[in-house]
Amino acid sequence: MTLVRRYKGNPILTKEDVPYEVATVHNAGVTKFGNEYIMLFRSHKHNGRSILGLARSKDGFHFTVEDRPFMEPSNEGEFAEYEAYGVEDPRITFIDGEYLITYSAYSKHGVRIGLAKTKNWETVERTALITEADYRNVVLFPEKFDGLYARLDRPHSEISPWSVWISYSPDLCYWGDSKLIMKPVTYHWDEMKIGPGAPPIKTERGWLNIYHGVFPTMDGSVYRLGVALHDLKDPSKIIGVGDDWILQPEDPWEISGYVHNVVFTCGAVPEDDGTVKLYWGAADTVMCAGTAKIDDLVNLCLNNARDPMG
């Protein structure tokens, strides 16, 4: 059964669509803003470091890129020190009337997660560095739980190894009450490492978490996408993790590129008709899109599940 239907016009965004010089377009957060879609995408510059560009669309498939980057490494204060090597892999969550952007900040100190916010997609304000090194793949839930913000993340470590945690915060700055909630499975499609992808989507049966999983092969690692379902009231409780992947590299631009055999999502937009538009970076080189029925993804978690803790 094909759960994700690829858009026939893939790839939907390439470096040729960007009006300034970049080497790649990939790993984009996507959200709705009024009657348009906003895509915040990562690009490598020709020195190898990453910046974030912004593109707009009326239909979610045909995007026009703004004439200059939306976020580049800061040159002010502590953000300058911790973003010196680039800003990467943004996720976007709308909550409390603002769009919150989590992104990876790279420097000689490793990778931390930065938090920025905007209300209009014209200006952006950095607010905090919300992790220490080494954390990646932080996604925020679009609702609070008992007055607390919640996030999923993945410590960049072999200790767990490379597993998904949940944490809570009263103010988006200070985080705690952390708990390990999901691990890779030995000799499974996600056995090497897993990490949150798009911010969770609320459904009647639970919070749908579209995540990435990595499998090591003799020819390098393969990145695929899967789904997990979290309890609506207690997101630290996982109802089920789909045993099968929902998307793997198949098209030529997913198999071959800057990093081959990669589909990697940072954004998904639920629609009123019960579908979700899913966006993924292909081979760390171009952006692609597809659609899926939300109920199909939820049913995979409920009816064909594996143990969340491996």
Residue frames as qw, qx, qy, qz and C-alpha x, y, z in Angstrom:
[[0.000, 0.888, 0.460, 0.000, 0.00, 0.00, 0.00],
 [0.402, 0.357, -0.012, 0.843, 1.34, 3.42, -0.97],
 [0.300, -0.702, -0.510, 0.396, 0.84, 5.71, 2.01],
 [0.092, -0.714, 0.074, 0.690, 2.59, 8.79, 0.61],
 [0.643, 0.610, 0.406, 0.223, 1.81, 9.83, -2.95],
 [0.442, -0.288, 0.186, 0.829, 4.63, 11.82, -4.48],
 [0.315, 0.790, 0.110, -0.514, 3.76, 15.06, -6.24],
 [0.807, 0.422, 0.330, 0.248, 4.20, 14.54, -9.99],
 [0.331, 0.902, -0.074, 0.268, 6.08, 17.83, -10.31],
 [0.675, -0.666, 0.220, 0.229, 8.90, 16.85, -7.92],
 [0.408, -0.332, -0.475, 0.706, 11.33, 18.26, -7.11],
 [0.012, 0.886, 0.458, 0.072, 9.32, 21.35, -6.17],
 [0.074, -0.983, 0.166, 0.031, 12.33, 23.56, -5.35],
 [0.873, 0.093, 0.009, 0.479, 15.96, 23.47, -6.50],
 [0.440, -0.483, 0.030, 0.756, 18.95, 25.78, -6.32],
 [0.233, 0.250, 0.501, 0.795, 17.99, 27.09, -9.77],
 [0.188, -0.762, -0.551, -0.284, 14.83, 28.58, -8.20],
 [0.488, -0.705, -0.220, 0.466, 16.84, 30.67, -5.73],
 [0.362, 0.901, 0.075, 0.226, 17.71, 34.24, -6.84],
 [0.159, -0.849, 0.498, -0.071, 20.97, 34.23, -4.87],
 [0.560, 0.438, -0.703, -0.019, 23.85, 31.80, -5.15],
 [0.680, -0.384, 0.533, -0.326, 23.44, 28.53, -3.23],
 [0.132, 0.346, -0.905, -0.210, 24.56, 24.95, -3.76],
 [0.169, -0.244, -0.955, -0.004, 21.49, 23.13, -2.38],
 [0.476, -0.275, 0.030, -0.835, 17.86, 23.54, -1.27],
 [0.576, -0.120, -0.808, -0.024, 16.66, 21.06, 1.37],
 [0.401, -0.304, -0.725, 0.470, 15.25, 20.22, 4.83],
 [0.109, -0.333, -0.092, -0.932, 12.53, 22.86, 4.95],
 [0.091, 0.380, 0.733, -0.557, 9.96, 23.69, 7.59],
 [0.119, -0.300, -0.552, -0.769, 6.56, 24.52, 6.08],
 [0.048, 0.418, 0.690, -0.589, 3.45, 26.16, 7.54],
 [0.106, 0.717, 0.573, 0.383, 0.24, 27.92, 6.56],
 [0.186, -0.338, -0.210, 0.898, 0.15, 31.72, 6.88],
 [0.418, 0.449, 0.069, -0.787, -3.21, 33.19, 5.94],
 [0.835, 0.445, 0.165, -0.279, -3.97, 32.06, 2.40],
 [0.559, 0.667, -0.491, 0.012, -0.41, 31.02, 1.55],
 [0.945, -0.222, -0.083, 0.224, 2.16, 28.40, 2.39],
 [0.045, -0.903, 0.424, -0.058, 5.49, 29.47, 3.85],
 [0.959, 0.054, -0.139, 0.240, 8.57, 27.33, 3.26],
 [0.223, -0.887, 0.404, -0.014, 11.70, 28.01, 5.30],
 [0.963, 0.230, -0.087, 0.113, 14.43, 26.01, 3.59],
 [0.583, -0.633, 0.360, 0.360, 18.07, 25.27, 4.28],
 [0.720, 0.677, -0.105, 0.108, 20.74, 25.92, 1.68],
 [0.748, -0.313, 0.144, 0.567, 24.46, 25.29, 1.60],
 [0.187, 0.924, -0.205, -0.263, 26.50, 28.26, 0.50],
 [0.800, 0.509, -0.292, 0.125, 29.54, 27.55, -1.64],
 [0.056, 0.606, -0.676, 0.416, 31.71, 27.61, 1.47],
 [0.459, -0.066, -0.884, 0.063, 29.71, 24.64, 2.81],
 [0.000, 0.180, 0.652, -0.737, 27.89, 26.49, 5.58],
 [0.014, -0.528, -0.814, -0.242, 24.12, 26.76, 5.79],
 [0.160, 0.055, 0.135, -0.976, 21.61, 29.60, 5.69],
 [0.258, 0.470, 0.818, -0.206, 17.79, 29.67, 5.67],
 [0.073, -0.027, -0.406, -0.911, 15.76, 31.01, 2.76],
 [0.380, 0.374, 0.604, -0.592, 12.04, 31.74, 2.49],
 [0.084, -0.072, -0.718, -0.687, 9.60, 30.81, -0.26],
 [0.448, 0.241, 0.422, -0.750, 5.86, 31.39, -0.65],
 [0.066, -0.091, -0.883, -0.455, 3.13, 29.44, -2.42],
 [0.550, -0.057, 0.024, -0.833, -0.62, 29.61, -2.97],
 [0.875, 0.016, -0.292, -0.386, -1.12, 25.88, -3.52],
 [0.748, -0.508, 0.422, -0.066, 1.65, 24.28, -1.46],
 [0.878, 0.125, 0.361, 0.289, 3.51, 22.98, -4.53],
 [0.524, 0.612, 0.133, 0.577, 4.60, 25.97, -6.63],
 [0.493, -0.733, -0.168, 0.438, 6.90, 28.16, -4.55],
 [0.395, 0.801, -0.037, 0.449, 8.55, 31.52, -5.24],
 [0.699, -0.274, -0.291, 0.593, 11.72, 32.30, -3.31],
 [0.143, -0.968, -0.087, 0.185, 12.28, 35.70, -1.68],
 [0.571, 0.760, -0.178, 0.255, 15.16, 37.70, -3.11],
 [0.138, 0.624, -0.627, 0.447, 17.39, 37.39, -0.03],
 [0.469, -0.091, -0.847, 0.235, 17.94, 34.86, 2.80],
 [0.522, -0.703, -0.284, -0.391, 15.55, 34.93, 5.75],
 [0.656, -0.725, 0.210, 0.010, 18.14, 33.87, 8.37],
 [0.663, 0.518, -0.434, 0.323, 21.92, 33.81, 8.22],
 [0.679, -0.251, -0.471, 0.504, 24.37, 33.17, 11.07],
 [0.235, -0.952, -0.196, -0.014, 24.04, 36.00, 13.58],
 [0.543, 0.416, -0.261, 0.681, 26.81, 38.52, 14.14],
 [0.272, -0.634, 0.190, -0.698, 25.52, 39.67, 17.53],
 [0.608, -0.486, 0.407, -0.478, 26.03, 38.40, 21.09],
 [0.520, -0.267, 0.808, -0.075, 26.01, 34.75, 22.04],
 [0.805, 0.466, 0.312, -0.193, 24.07, 33.82, 18.92],
 [0.435, 0.802, -0.399, -0.095, 27.07, 34.87, 16.84],
 [0.196, -0.542, 0.812, -0.091, 29.34, 32.53, 18.78],
 [0.545, 0.009, 0.819, -0.182, 27.01, 29.53, 18.53],
 [0.705, 0.603, 0.321, -0.189, 25.85, 30.05, 14.92],
 [0.085, -0.737, 0.467, 0.482, 29.26, 30.72, 13.42],
 [0.226, -0.173, 0.880, 0.379, 29.24, 27.57, 11.27],
 [0.256, -0.139, -0.664, -0.689, 25.65, 27.89, 10.04],
 [0.515, 0.079, 0.486, -0.702, 21.93, 27.60, 10.77],
 [0.211, 0.103, -0.898, -0.372, 20.13, 24.46, 9.62],
 [0.283, -0.253, -0.919, -0.104, 16.99, 22.29, 9.49],
 [0.250, -0.108, 0.285, -0.919, 14.21, 24.64, 10.70],
 [0.138, -0.448, -0.881, -0.053, 10.88, 23.47, 12.10],
 [0.175, -0.251, -0.035, -0.951, 7.88, 25.79, 12.41],
 [0.206, -0.463, -0.844, 0.177, 5.12, 25.67, 15.05],
 [0.176, -0.495, -0.153, -0.837, 2.25, 28.14, 15.35],
 [0.493, -0.505, -0.665, 0.245, 1.22, 28.71, 18.98],
 [0.273, -0.681, -0.329, 0.594, 0.03, 31.71, 21.03],
 [0.315, 0.916, 0.169, -0.179, -0.37, 33.82, 17.89],
 [0.010, -0.811, 0.519, 0.269, 3.28, 33.45, 16.84],
 [0.912, 0.337, -0.232, 0.022, 5.28, 31.24, 14.53],
 [0.545, -0.696, 0.464, 0.063, 8.09, 29.62, 16.51],
 [0.743, 0.559, -0.368, 0.013, 11.13, 28.41, 14.61],
 [0.728, -0.538, 0.402, 0.138, 13.53, 25.86, 16.04],
 [0.684, 0.679, -0.263, 0.047, 16.78, 25.44, 14.14],
 [0.891, -0.217, -0.018, 0.398, 20.19, 23.82, 14.49],
 [0.045, 0.969, -0.238, 0.043, 22.98, 26.27, 15.30],
 [0.934, 0.056, -0.070, 0.346, 26.48, 25.00, 14.46],
 [0.007, -0.931, 0.333, -0.153, 29.79, 26.29, 15.78],
 [0.398, 0.470, -0.741, 0.267, 33.14, 25.08, 17.08],
 [0.353, -0.255, 0.677, -0.593, 31.22, 24.09, 20.23],
 [0.179, 0.197, 0.964, 0.024, 29.05, 21.59, 18.37],
 [0.214, -0.381, -0.561, -0.703, 25.36, 21.87, 17.53],
 [0.088, 0.274, 0.645, -0.708, 22.73, 23.55, 19.71],
 [0.087, 0.621, 0.719, 0.300, 19.11, 24.42, 19.06],
 [0.029, -0.058, -0.093, 0.994, 18.10, 28.03, 18.61],
 [0.113, 0.656, 0.738, -0.114, 14.58, 29.42, 18.96],
 [0.041, -0.055, 0.177, 0.982, 13.32, 32.34, 16.88],
 [0.229, 0.592, 0.726, -0.266, 9.87, 33.80, 16.33],
 [0.007, -0.003, -0.351, -0.936, 7.91, 35.84, 13.82],
 [0.376, 0.470, 0.601, -0.525, 4.35, 37.05, 13.39],
 [0.487, 0.737, 0.058, -0.465, 4.50, 38.28, 9.81],
 [0.843, 0.146, 0.375, 0.358, 7.32, 36.42, 7.98],
 [0.362, 0.881, -0.032, 0.302, 8.87, 39.78, 7.21],
 [0.008, -0.717, 0.555, -0.421, 11.06, 40.05, 10.31],
 [0.859, -0.186, -0.473, 0.061, 12.41, 37.45, 12.71],
 [0.267, -0.773, 0.394, -0.419, 13.59, 37.68, 16.32],
 [0.616, 0.115, -0.738, 0.251, 15.97, 35.24, 17.96],
 [0.575, -0.675, -0.022, -0.461, 14.81, 34.53, 21.52],
 [0.639, -0.576, 0.491, -0.138, 16.98, 31.82, 23.09],
 [0.447, 0.360, -0.816, -0.066, 19.38, 28.93, 22.67],
 [0.761, -0.329, 0.099, -0.550, 17.27, 26.19, 24.22],
 [0.986, -0.126, -0.065, 0.092, 19.70, 23.26, 24.43],
 [0.342, -0.721, 0.539, 0.269, 23.30, 22.64, 25.19],
 [0.476, 0.472, -0.683, -0.290, 25.48, 20.61, 22.80],
 [0.067, 0.157, -0.689, -0.704, 24.79, 18.12, 21.18],
 [0.435, 0.434, 0.690, -0.383, 21.08, 18.19, 20.29],
 [0.090, 0.078, -0.577, -0.808, 19.26, 18.13, 16.96],
 [0.284, -0.298, -0.799, -0.437, 15.75, 17.71, 15.54],
 [0.030, 0.286, 0.629, -0.723, 13.78, 19.74, 18.08],
 [0.196, -0.412, -0.587, -0.668, 10.05, 20.07, 17.28],
 [0.180, 0.013, 0.500, -0.847, 7.49, 21.92, 19.38],
 [0.059, 0.499, 0.865, 0.010, 3.94, 20.75, 19.97],
 [0.021, -0.406, -0.279, -0.870, 1.35, 23.33, 18.84],
 [0.568, -0.667, -0.256, -0.409, -0.49, 23.12, 22.20],
 [0.073, -0.527, 0.654, -0.538, 0.46, 23.35, 25.86],
 [0.695, -0.243, -0.676, -0.044, 0.01, 20.51, 28.36],
 [0.568, -0.662, -0.400, 0.282, -1.01, 21.57, 31.87],
 [0.084, -0.985, 0.009, 0.151, 0.28, 25.04, 31.05],
 [0.484, -0.557, 0.519, 0.431, 3.64, 23.82, 29.76],
 [0.560, 0.639, -0.403, -0.340, 5.16, 23.88, 26.30],
 [0.853, -0.172, 0.488, 0.067, 6.38, 20.48, 25.11],
 [0.386, 0.716, -0.498, -0.302, 9.06, 19.48, 22.66],
 [0.977, 0.013, 0.177, 0.120, 10.55, 16.35, 21.12],
 [0.146, 0.856, -0.483, -0.113, 14.26, 16.18, 20.45],
 [0.979, 0.106, -0.103, 0.141, 17.11, 13.80, 19.70],
 [0.421, -0.786, 0.395, 0.221, 20.41, 14.05, 21.58],
 [0.659, 0.644, -0.387, -0.042, 23.26, 13.60, 19.10],
 [0.301, -0.587, 0.710, -0.247, 24.78, 10.77, 21.10],
 [0.576, 0.143, -0.791, -0.148, 25.56, 7.06, 21.06],
 [0.126, -0.173, 0.773, -0.597, 24.64, 6.74, 24.73],
 [0.629, 0.107, 0.320, -0.700, 20.86, 6.26, 24.21],
 [0.365, -0.224, 0.347, 0.834, 21.62, 5.77, 21.23],
 [0.089, 0.007, -0.422, -0.902, 20.16, 8.47, 18.96],
 [0.103, -0.483, -0.869, 0.039, 16.72, 8.20, 20.53],
 [0.140, -0.603, -0.289, -0.730, 13.73, 10.54, 20.94],
 [0.259, -0.269, -0.633, 0.678, 13.16, 12.42, 24.20],
 [0.133, -0.785, -0.432, -0.423, 10.42, 14.75, 25.43],
 [0.342, -0.143, -0.399, 0.839, 10.91, 17.86, 27.59],
 [0.107, -0.827, -0.539, -0.119, 8.68, 20.62, 28.99],
 [0.333, 0.072, -0.129, 0.931, 8.99, 24.35, 29.61],
 [0.012, -0.733, -0.554, 0.394, 6.94, 27.12, 31.25],
 [0.045, 0.865, -0.008, -0.500, 8.50, 29.86, 29.10],
 [0.790, 0.609, 0.007, 0.077, 10.18, 28.30, 26.03],
 [0.182, 0.819, -0.491, 0.236, 13.58, 29.15, 27.51],
 [0.220, -0.437, 0.811, -0.321, 14.11, 26.80, 30.45],
 [0.797, 0.068, -0.450, -0.396, 13.39, 23.13, 29.80],
 [0.158, -0.364, 0.851, -0.345, 13.21, 20.10, 32.04],
 [0.741, 0.046, 0.520, -0.423, 11.27, 17.00, 33.19],
 [0.446, 0.505, -0.611, -0.416, 12.96, 15.22, 30.29],
 [0.766, -0.074, 0.601, -0.214, 12.16, 11.62, 29.47],
 [0.024, 0.274, -0.841, -0.466, 13.35, 9.05, 26.93],
 [0.668, 0.245, 0.379, -0.591, 10.25, 7.86, 25.05],
 [0.868, 0.462, 0.083, -0.158, 11.33, 6.13, 21.81],
 [0.408, -0.573, 0.635, 0.321, 14.35, 4.12, 20.67],
 [0.500, 0.450, -0.601, -0.433, 15.59, 2.55, 17.43],
 [0.925, -0.082, 0.295, -0.224, 15.07, -1.18, 16.85],
 [0.361, -0.469, 0.740, 0.318, 17.90, -3.60, 16.07],
 [0.194, 0.000, 0.843, 0.501, 17.98, -4.74, 12.45],
 [0.261, 0.740, 0.589, -0.194, 14.96, -2.65, 11.61],
 [0.449, 0.680, 0.269, 0.513, 14.68, 0.12, 9.02],
 [0.105, -0.906, 0.085, -0.401, 15.38, 2.69, 11.77],
 [0.883, -0.323, -0.245, 0.238, 18.00, 0.72, 13.70],
 [0.588, 0.226, -0.185, 0.755, 20.88, 3.25, 13.57],
 [0.089, -0.213, -0.355, 0.906, 19.15, 6.41, 14.77],
 [0.017, 0.705, 0.667, 0.240, 15.80, 8.15, 14.83],
 [0.166, -0.193, -0.198, 0.947, 14.72, 11.75, 15.22],
 [0.286, 0.690, 0.514, -0.422, 11.60, 13.92, 15.16],
 [0.384, 0.281, 0.521, 0.708, 10.76, 15.29, 11.73],
 [0.132, -0.535, -0.298, -0.780, 7.75, 17.56, 11.33],
 [0.245, -0.172, 0.514, -0.804, 6.06, 19.14, 14.37],
 [0.125, 0.228, 0.956, -0.135, 3.33, 16.79, 15.67],
 [0.335, -0.178, -0.427, -0.820, -0.13, 16.93, 14.09],
 [0.389, 0.017, 0.661, -0.641, -3.23, 16.67, 16.28],
 [0.426, -0.096, -0.740, -0.511, -5.71, 13.95, 15.28],
 [0.719, -0.414, -0.066, -0.554, -8.73, 12.43, 17.03],
 [0.952, -0.149, -0.262, 0.058, -6.67, 9.38, 18.02],
 [0.713, -0.510, 0.033, 0.480, -3.48, 11.12, 19.12],
 [0.040, 0.878, -0.290, -0.379, -0.56, 13.33, 18.11],
 [0.904, 0.372, 0.125, 0.168, 0.90, 12.13, 14.83],
 [0.319, -0.780, 0.420, 0.336, 4.70, 12.34, 14.82],
 [0.837, 0.538, -0.044, 0.085, 6.35, 11.93, 11.41],
 [0.495, -0.738, 0.411, 0.203, 9.95, 10.98, 12.16],
 [0.595, 0.622, -0.499, -0.099, 13.07, 9.92, 10.31],
 [0.859, -0.364, 0.360, 0.029, 14.93, 6.66, 10.78],
 [0.285, 0.752, -0.572, -0.161, 18.35, 5.65, 9.54],
 [0.973, -0.068, 0.219, 0.011, 19.63, 2.22, 8.49],
 [0.156, -0.717, 0.592, 0.334, 23.35, 1.54, 7.91],
 [0.929, 0.347, 0.126, -0.035, 24.36, -0.35, 4.77],
 [0.764, -0.126, 0.288, 0.564, 27.61, -1.29, 3.06],
 [0.373, 0.483, 0.327, 0.721, 27.02, 1.72, 0.78],
 [0.005, 0.203, -0.206, 0.957, 26.31, 4.24, 3.54],
 [0.169, 0.299, 0.724, -0.599, 23.21, 5.14, 5.52],
 [0.102, -0.414, -0.675, -0.602, 19.64, 5.21, 4.17],
 [0.150, 0.134, 0.427, -0.882, 17.22, 7.81, 5.58],
 [0.198, -0.412, -0.788, -0.413, 13.51, 6.93, 5.54],
 [0.322, -0.271, 0.190, -0.887, 10.34, 8.32, 7.15],
 [0.328, -0.298, -0.896, 0.042, 8.00, 6.66, 9.62],
 [0.375, -0.556, -0.117, -0.733, 5.18, 7.58, 11.99],
 [0.281, -0.155, -0.814, 0.484, 4.42, 7.37, 15.70],
 [0.360, -0.644, -0.396, -0.547, 1.26, 8.25, 17.64],
 [0.204, 0.098, -0.608, 0.761, 1.39, 10.04, 21.01],
 [0.166, -0.601, -0.750, 0.221, -1.37, 10.29, 23.61],
 [0.064, 0.759, 0.299, 0.574, -3.42, 13.49, 23.29],
 [0.458, -0.865, -0.056, -0.198, -3.23, 14.42, 26.97],
 [0.615, -0.646, 0.404, 0.204, 0.17, 12.94, 27.84],
 [0.658, 0.694, -0.265, -0.125, 2.49, 13.16, 24.80],
 [0.122, -0.600, 0.787, -0.075, 5.24, 11.31, 26.64],
 [0.651, 0.051, 0.735, -0.184, 3.05, 8.20, 26.23],
 [0.255, 0.340, -0.650, -0.630, 3.38, 6.64, 22.78],
 [0.805, 0.137, 0.296, -0.495, 0.33, 4.70, 21.64],
 [0.889, 0.181, 0.391, 0.157, 2.10, 3.04, 18.74],
 [0.050, -0.661, 0.501, 0.556, 4.97, 3.30, 16.27],
 [0.831, 0.461, -0.062, -0.306, 4.33, 2.13, 12.73],
 [0.803, -0.270, 0.469, 0.249, 6.46, -0.94, 12.03],
 [0.664, 0.411, 0.406, 0.475, 6.87, -0.07, 8.35],
 [0.199, -0.291, 0.107, 0.930, 8.36, 3.04, 6.82],
 [0.413, 0.726, 0.448, -0.318, 6.03, 5.40, 4.94],
 [0.488, 0.864, -0.115, -0.046, 8.60, 6.82, 2.52],
 [0.733, -0.368, 0.358, 0.447, 12.04, 5.77, 1.30],
 [0.049, 0.640, -0.422, -0.641, 14.44, 7.10, -1.35],
 [0.696, 0.317, 0.639, 0.082, 13.24, 5.97, -4.78],
 [0.475, 0.872, 0.118, 0.005, 13.32, 8.85, -7.26],
 [0.744, 0.371, -0.120, 0.543, 16.68, 9.69, -8.87],
 [0.067, 0.698, -0.208, 0.682, 17.02, 12.98, -6.93],
 [0.719, -0.602, 0.157, -0.310, 16.42, 11.12, -3.65],
 [0.975, -0.063, 0.039, 0.211, 18.96, 8.40, -4.39],
 [0.684, 0.158, 0.051, 0.710, 21.74, 10.62, -5.74],
 [0.016, -0.935, -0.105, -0.337, 22.87, 14.06, -4.56],
 [0.006, -0.758, 0.467, -0.455, 24.93, 15.84, -1.94],
 [0.319, -0.262, 0.851, -0.324, 24.14, 13.00, 0.50],
 [0.465, 0.036, -0.703, -0.537, 22.68, 10.04, -1.37],
 [0.469, -0.296, -0.830, -0.057, 19.73, 7.90, -0.27],
 [0.088, -0.211, -0.538, 0.811, 18.00, 10.50, 1.89],
 [0.238, -0.641, -0.448, -0.577, 14.40, 11.60, 2.43],
 [0.350, -0.204, -0.539, 0.738, 14.30, 13.94, 5.44],
 [0.135, -0.740, -0.483, -0.449, 11.30, 15.92, 6.63],
 [0.203, -0.086, -0.431, 0.875, 11.09, 19.07, 8.72],
 [0.319, 0.178, 0.128, -0.922, 7.54, 20.05, 7.73],
 [0.029, -0.331, -0.905, -0.266, 4.03, 18.75, 7.12],
 [0.270, 0.011, 0.089, -0.959, 0.79, 20.70, 6.73],
 [0.199, 0.349, 0.904, -0.143, -2.56, 19.08, 7.65],
 [0.180, -0.105, -0.400, -0.892, -5.46, 20.04, 5.41],
 [0.532, 0.007, 0.333, -0.778, -9.22, 20.32, 6.05],
 [0.798, 0.189, -0.341, -0.460, -9.97, 17.34, 3.78],
 [0.910, -0.325, 0.241, -0.094, -8.15, 14.87, 6.05],
 [0.851, 0.359, -0.093, 0.373, -4.93, 14.79, 4.07],
 [0.451, -0.780, 0.159, 0.405, -1.49, 16.09, 4.92],
 [0.586, 0.767, -0.211, 0.154, 1.00, 17.73, 2.61],
 [0.809, -0.466, 0.179, 0.310, 4.40, 16.25, 3.45],
 [0.374, 0.885, -0.271, 0.063, 7.67, 17.95, 2.49],
 [0.862, -0.369, 0.216, 0.273, 11.12, 16.38, 2.43],
 [0.057, 0.805, -0.514, -0.289, 14.65, 17.20, 1.49],
 [0.967, 0.240, 0.082, 0.005, 15.92, 14.73, -1.12],
 [0.841, 0.164, -0.051, 0.514, 19.58, 13.72, -0.97],
 [0.385, -0.665, -0.103, 0.631, 20.29, 17.03, 0.83],
 [0.323, -0.015, 0.471, 0.821, 19.98, 18.69, -2.58],
 [0.235, -0.263, -0.428, -0.832, 16.36, 19.52, -3.56],
 [0.384, 0.063, 0.582, -0.714, 12.90, 19.81, -1.96],
 [0.258, -0.161, -0.849, -0.433, 10.08, 17.39, -2.71],
 [0.467, -0.049, 0.363, -0.805, 6.44, 17.07, -1.66],
 [0.290, -0.149, -0.905, -0.274, 3.68, 14.50, -1.44],
 [0.558, -0.305, 0.087, -0.767, 0.32, 13.86, 0.14],
 [0.255, -0.047, -0.955, 0.141, -1.07, 11.23, 2.47],
 [0.561, -0.569, -0.373, -0.472, -4.33, 10.48, 4.24],
 [0.186, -0.554, 0.566, -0.582, -3.92, 11.24, 7.92],
 [0.861, -0.200, 0.226, -0.409, -6.15, 8.30, 8.87],
 [0.907, 0.297, -0.287, 0.079, -3.88, 5.92, 6.93],
 [0.338, 0.533, -0.566, 0.530, -0.84, 7.10, 8.89],
 [0.494, -0.416, 0.447, -0.619, -2.71, 6.86, 12.20],
 [0.955, -0.017, 0.019, -0.296, -3.95, 3.35, 11.36],
 [0.708, 0.423, -0.505, 0.254, -0.40, 2.21, 10.64],
 [0.004, -0.472, 0.617, -0.630, 0.54, 3.21, 14.19],
 [0.664, -0.209, 0.369, -0.616, -2.51, 1.47, 15.66],
 [0.941, 0.143, 0.111, -0.284, -2.70, -1.71, 13.58],
 [0.885, 0.307, -0.168, 0.307, 0.88, -2.47, 12.58],
 [0.211, -0.916, 0.244, -0.238, 2.96, -1.24, 15.48],
 [0.719, 0.172, -0.522, 0.426, 6.36, -1.99, 16.98],
 [0.591, -0.629, -0.349, 0.365, 7.52, -1.41, 20.56],
 [0.111, 0.974, -0.033, 0.192, 8.44, 2.29, 21.05],
 [0.399, -0.794, 0.459, -0.001, 11.40, 1.28, 23.21],
 [0.342, 0.558, -0.735, -0.176, 12.78, -1.26, 20.80]]
